[in-house]
Amino acid sequence: MKKLIRIFTLVVGVVCCFAIGLLTSCGDDDDVSEASSVTISGFSPTSGAVGTVVTITGTNFSSTASDNTVSFNGTAAQVDAAASTQLTVAVPAGATTGTITVTVNGEAATSDDDFTVTTESSTACDDATTAGEKVVCLANNFIASLSSTQASTVQLDFTAANAAKWSNLPGGVSIRNGLEFSELSAAQLVLAKAVIEAASGSEDNQGYDEFLAVNAADDYLGDQGGGGTYSSGEYIIAFLGTPSTSGTWMLQFGGHHYAQNITFEDGVIVGPSPSHQGVEPLEWTADGTSYAPLNDEQEVMAAMLAGLSTSELSSAKISGTYSDVVLGPGSDGEFPETKVGLAVSGLTTAQKALVLDAIEAWVGDIEDEAAEAMMAIYESELDETYIGYSGNASLTNHADYVRIDGPSVWIEFICQNGVVLSGIHYHTIYRDHTRDYGGNF
């Protein structure tokens, strides 16, 4: 009997232990689930202007800064430093008052309280009465945020040698002027990008929007096996001369597949070029965002050629095969003496409109008012402009090439085999026969 009691007691004990273990296990699962949740417990300060450094506290952030996506009322911010319970970011340009959201590996947490964006610091430049005045104001705000060493590095003399120091290749400041983005704090980078945004076009997939997308492509290439030389952090900003609404100076910014050289004189853009854009891959998705920064350029060039008759296409055909743009970096002033291809003067009004659409896809990358002024010049010279192509007019295969050559405007577009990834990638250049570097060199 005692033996039976001992057996019963043992069985009951096992069952109880199993039940308790199951409950404990379930409790542990809940704890794990809760522990893995991203949370925001607070942020400091609770208000500030664009460029203000904000510390966000919470749980289950990634200690790798790039794995955390932070937005201020929907506007993405740069994460400067990261730990599992704390993120350091700067209020991004364009941010408005609202909640802060942190996303890690697809899981998002939103703050209970709003961050209030004030109108101090760099946003005070919105009081500028002209676009040139605003760029100068923002440039001086950015320079003021730098150390003396940084300031002397970012601001150089406006000479022919410095002006020509730009490239389509990866390599950061080894082949460019200025400061790399990776050398800037989160707050400094916000101020630098505010300068770039003010000097760029505002249309979707043009100007500043296009710049950010091409910049993001380098991070994607790095992640896809390209290595450390492909990085958004290797993009640069530089000032040649002193930013001012009187006198002449130039703003340079860009990196791999992007170069802008914008010359100002007395507060007005007088030199919109040289300007280079390229992209690899043509389309990609990262962190839930889809990119295709130069699809519009390919489409307007292909539409321009598609609008020609068979005989016009034959006249527009250029002999020879092209492996890259003709007037890329290092080719200043080397415009062909003779224009080739098809004269635009013989085209219909509708066909001429397609040529103007193609030109605008590049000119629209600079500040809107300056772009409008340049387009007026190019339109007035349209009948003296030529268009030509080599390869296929569809512009979809390696070595397919097209150019627009006017008394002033020069634009080239070419398809090339990929460097890091398979498939086609694009190279383009926009120059002006008389206005490269503001006509100073």
N, C-alpha and C positions, 0 to 999 in steps of 0.2 A: 504493500500500500504506500509506504514511504517512497518507494522507488517510482511508483506511478505519479505521486505528487511532485517528486523532483523533475520527472520528465515533463509534466504539465507546466510546471513553473518555468522550465527551460524554454519550452515552446512559446509560452506567453512572452517571455523575455525577448526571444528572437523576433517575434512579431512586433512587439513594442519598439524594439530597437530599429527594425526595418521601417516602421511607420514614422518614428521620430526622425530617422535618417532621411526618409523621403521628404518629410516636411522641411527639414533643415536644408536638404538639397534644393527644394523649391525656393526656400527663402534665399539660399545662396545665389540661385539663378536670378532672382529678382534684384539682389544686391549687385550682381555683375551687370545686369541690364541697366540699373540705375547708375552704376559707376561709369558705364561707358557713354552716358549721355553728355552731350556738350551743353554747358550752362554758362550764362552770364550773370555774375552776382553784382557787378557794378562797373563804373568807369570814372576816371578822373583826368582832367577836370570835366565838368558837366556842360561846359560851353566854351566856345572859342572860334577864332577865325580860321580860314583856310591856312593850312600849314601848322596849326597847333598840334603838338604831340599829345596823344591821348593814351592812357594806360587802361586796358580792359582786363578785369579780373574775372575768373570763373573756373570751370573744371573741364578737363579732357580736351584742352587745346593741343595741337601738335607742336612739338618742340622744333620742328622744321618750319621756318617762317612761310615758305612757299606753299605748304600744305594747308594753310589757313586762308580762307577768303573772308575779308571784312568789308562791310559796306555801311555807309552813313546814309540812311534813308534811300537806299538803292544805288548810291554812287560808290563804286569800288575804291578801296584805299590800299596803299602799299603797307605791308607788314614789315616793320623794321627789325623787330626782335621778338622772339617767341619762346615761351616755356609752357609747361602743361597747365599752369594756372594763371598765366599772364601774357598779354600781347601788347606790344607797343606799336602804335600806328600814328600817322599824321592825317589830319582832316584834308580830304582830297579837294582839288579844284572842282567846282560845280556842286558841291555838297549842299544840302538844304536841311533845315531842322527836322528831326525825326529820330526814329529808333536806330540802334546799331545792331547789325546782324553778323554773327560769326558762323561760318560753315566749315566743317572738317569732315572730309571723306563723305560728302553728301548729306551729312546731318547738320541741321542749322539750329541755332539758338538766337532769340531776339531779346534785346533788353526790355525791361519793364518801363523804363523812363526814356524820354527823348534827350538827344544831345542837341543843344541849341547852337546853331551856326550864327556867329556874329558878323558884322560888316567891318571889322577892323583889319589891320595888317594889309595883306596883298589885295584883298577885295576892295580896299579903298581906292585902288586904281580904276575902279569902274566909274569914278568921277571924271576921268580923263575925257576930253572933248573930241579927240581924234584917235584913230587906231594906233598911229605912230606914237602918240603921247602915252597911251596905255602900255604899249610894249616897253617903252623906255622906263616907265614907272615900275613895271613888274621886273624888268631886268635889274634895276637898282635895288629893289627889295631883295632879289635873289643874291646879288653881290654882297649886300649888307649882312646876309646870313652866314657868309663864308668866313673862314679863318683868313689871316693875311696871306698864308701860303696858298690856300685854295684860290683866293682872289687874284693873286699874281699869275696863277696857272690858267685861270679861265679867261683872263683879259689880256690880249696880246696886241701887237702893232698891226695896223691894217696895211700889210705889204702883199705884193704879188705872190711871194713864196708861201706866206701863211694862208692866203685866200685859196691857193691851189692845193692845199693839204687836206684832201678829202678822198674817199674811196668807196667802192662798192663791196669791198672784201671785209671779212671779220678781222678783228685785230685791235679794236679800241684805240687808245691814244698812241699806240706805237706807229700808227699811220694817219693820225688825226690830231687836231688841236684840242685844248680844253680839258675839262674834267669828265671822267666817266661817271655814269649814273651810280655805279657800284661804290664810288668814293663819297657819295652824298648820304647824309642822314635822311630819314623819311621826310622830315619837315623841309629840308633843302630840296629834295627831289620834287615835292609838291610845288615849291616855288619855281623850280626850273621848268617844270611842265606847264605852269601857268604862263610863262614867257612864250613857250613854244605854241601853246594853244592860241594866244593872242595874235601871233604872227601867222597863223595858219587859217585855212578856209574852214567854214563852219558847217558845210553840207555833210549829210550822212555819206559815209564811205569815201569822203574826200578829206583833204586837209588834215586836221588834227585826228580825226577818226581813223584815217588811213595810216597816219604815223603810228598810232598806238597798235594797230593790227600788225603792221610790218615788224614793229618792235617785239610784239608777242611771238611772232614766227620764229625768232631766234631761240627763245626758250623752248619752243616745240622741237626745233632741230636739235638742240642740245639733249633733250629728253629722248630723241629718237636715234641717238648714237653719234651725233655730230661732234660731241665733246665740249669741253669748257670754253672754247673760243666762240661758240654760238651761245650768246647770252644777252638778254635785254639790258643787263648791267654794263655791257661794253659800249652802249650808246653814249654819245658825248654831247656837251653843249659848250660853246665858246663865243666870245665877243672879240671881234677884231676892231680896234678903236674903242672909243668911249661911248656907251649908249647915251644918246642925247637927242633932243629935238632940233638941235642946230649942229651943223657939220655932218661928216660922213662916217659911218661905221657899218659893220656887217655882223649878222647873227648866223652862226653855224650850228647845226644840230643834225644828229643822225648816227649811223653805224652801218653794220652789214645790210646791204640792200636798201639803204636810205641815206640821202644826203641833201640837205637844204643849205643854200648859201644866199641869204637874203640881205641885200644892201639897202640901207636907209640913208637918205640925204635930207637934212632939215625936217625930219619927222615923217618923211614919205618914202615908201618903197620905190626905189628907182632901178633896182636890179633884182629880178625874181629868180635868177638862175646863176650858175648851173644847178639843176635839180635832178636827182637820180632816185628812182624807185625800182625795186625788184621784189620778188617773193618766191619762196620755196617752203612748203608745197603751195599749190595754187589755192587749195581749200583744206581746212582742218577744223577740228573741234577740240577745245580745251576748257576744262572746268565748266562744261555745260554751255559754252559760248561758241558759236560757229563763226569762222573767219573766211573771207575771200576778198582781200583788199584791192586786188588789181583786176578782178573780173570785169568791172565797169570799163576799165581802159581797153581790155581786149575786145569787149563787145562793141565799143564805139568805133574802134579801128576796123574791126571786121565788118561792121555795118556800113562804114564809109566805102570800103572796097566792094561790098555786096551791092551797093547802089549804082555801080558802074555797069555799063553795057559791055558786051563781049569785046567790042573793038576798043572801048575805053580802057578796059582791063589790060588789053594787049599793049596799049600805049603806055600804061602806067608801069609795066613790068620793067624792072631794072636788071641788067645783066650781072652775072656773078652770084656767088653764094656768100652769105654773111654768117660769121660765127659769134659776133657780139655787136653791140652798138658801135658806131664809128667814132663818135665824139664823147666817149666816156671819160673818166678821170685821167689826167695827164695829157689830154688832147685839146687844151684851150686854144681857141682861135683857128683850129684846123678845118674850117668849113670848106667843103668842095667849091672850087671856083665856078663850076658849071652846074646848074640845076638839071636834074634828070627826072624822068617820069612824065606825068600827065599834068598839063597846065589847068589849074582850077578855073581859069577865065572862061573856058569853053563848057563848063558844066551848067546844069539847070539850077534854078533857085533851090529846089529840094536837095539836090546833090551838094550844093555849097553849104546848106544847113548841116548836113552830115559831117562835112569837113570841120565846120565850126564846133560841132558837138565833140569831135575828137580832140580838137585843140583845148577846149575848155576842161576836159578831163584831167589835164595836167596843170593848166593855169589856175584852176580852182583850188589847188593845194595851198596857195598863198592867201593871205588875208582878203576878205571879200571885196572891199572897196578897191584895193590894188588890183585884184584879179579882174574886176569889171573894167578898170582903166586899161589894163593890158589887152583884154579881149577887144576893146574898141579899136586899138591900134592894129591888131591882127586882122580884124574884120575889114578895116580900111585898106589893108594890103592883100586881101584875099585873091584878087585877080592876078597878082604877081607871084602867087604861091603855087608850088608843085607838090604832087603826091606820087609816091612810088612804092613798089613792093618787090620782094623776091621770095621764091618758094611758093607756098600755097596761100591764096587769098583768104582762106578760112582761119589762118593764124592759129593752128592747132598742133603743128609738128615742129620738130627740131629744125632750126635755121629758117623758119618762116619769119619774114622781116618786113616792116613797113616804116615809111618816114613821111614827114610833112616838112617842107622846106620853103620858107617865105623870105621876103626881104629882112624880116626880123625873126620870126619864130622858126625854131628847129626842134622837131620831136622825132624820136626813134623808139620803136617797140620791136622786140625780138623774142622768139621762143628758143629755149635752150634745154638740152638734157639736164636732168637733175644732178646735183653734186652730192648731197647727202642721201636723198631719197630717189627712188625710181620715178619716171614720168617727166613731164615738162615743167620748167620754171621760166619766169619772165624776167627780162632786163629792160629798162626804159631810161631815156634821158630827155630832159627838156632844157634847151638852151635858147639864147637870144643872140643873134648876130652882133648886135651893138650894145646889149645891156647886161651881158654876163659880168658879174662882180660890179654892177652899176656902171660899166663902161670905163672903169678906172685903170684897167691893165690891158 
